[in-house]
Amino acid sequence: MHKKITIIFIAVIVCALAGLGIWLSVIFNEPSVPKNEVKLPADDLVSSYTYNGNISSNNIQNCVSPMALELKKIYVEEGSYVKKGDPLYLLDDSDVAAAISQARAGIQLAQVNLEKAELAADTISLVAVKSAFDAAEAAYTEAKSNLDRISTLQPLGGISQSDYEKAQNAVVTAEGQYNQAKANYETIGQQSSQNVRAAQAQLAQARANYEAAQVSETKRRVTANFDGVAADIWAHENNDLAPGQKIMDIVDYNSLILEITVDQFEISQFKLSDRAPVYINSLNSSFNGTVSKISNQALKTGDVSSFIVTINLDNDPALKIGLLAEVKKNVQGN
């Protein structure tokens, strides 16, 4: 009985080994079947690029003190909405008011001087000089005509040598008087014109001073450049400000942009007016945007050149200044 079981066990093992050998033979000796390697056409290859940046406003009015002045009044509160032209704050303008008053007085004085100069050009003295010149010119013309007549008669014996010489002397005298009267008239005329031009220049300068004073006044009484929000107010009323000290920021939250940096080899993928979806990971949302500006000058970092691309974002209440955003650009191979 034990011998029979042993034989059966050996037979099973032999069969199992034979089957394993046959299976291994099939595996290792299987004829190779040629395979076709599938290659995607170059046009089907797509490269994906991601550009990151922080959302900012396209309109920000940074208000600073132009010089050492006192902040007299603040007309807005932090977080309040303002419209274009609304007053924001007032700096000490006492010196500007004095400058405007002085400039206004300068205009009045210059106007009076100009009127005097123009009147002087038509005064009796100028008229008298002109009359003297006209009389001298007429006398000179008459003396020359008389000499011409005597010169014609003298060879005929009708005019003595003495009368002829008198006529000659009369022409010389009349010519001298004419030249003197002409010089006087021209001198006075030039002086009058110079006086008028000088008075006109004085008036122009006085008006320029007044306009400059008015500009200074606008710098002291500052208004909003656009509709927006008083996002931050840094200074306080009645405080003395240093030159360049921050006073407040006005921000337009309805004009948000995203600026991204694009490598020179990828900048050709961006065109003005192209739509550019913007993804914000913190909101897990995408927002619409439009390429509004592509810088013409590269930023260089070592041997790398890149360009700033500005994307105007469509209005959306979910968008906030400072949020990190990204733009993905899929570029198809050539």
Secondary structure, 3 states (H helix, E strand, C coil): CHHHHHHHHHHHHHHHHHHHHHHHHHHHCCCCCCCCCCCCCHHHCEEEEEEEEEEEECCEEEEECCCCEEEEEECCCCCCEECCCCEEEEECCHHHHHHHHHHHHHHHHHHHHHHHHHHHCCCHHHHHHHHHHHHHHHHHHHHHHHHHHHHHHHHHCCCCHHHHHHHHHHHHHHHHHHHHHHHHHHHHHHHHHHHHHHHHHHHHHHHHHHHHHHHHHHHHEEECCCCEEEEEECCCCCCEECCCCEEEEEECCCCEEEEEEEECCCHHHCCCCCECCEEECCCCEEECEEEEEECCCCEEECCEEEEEEEEEECCCCCCCCCCEEEEEEEEECC
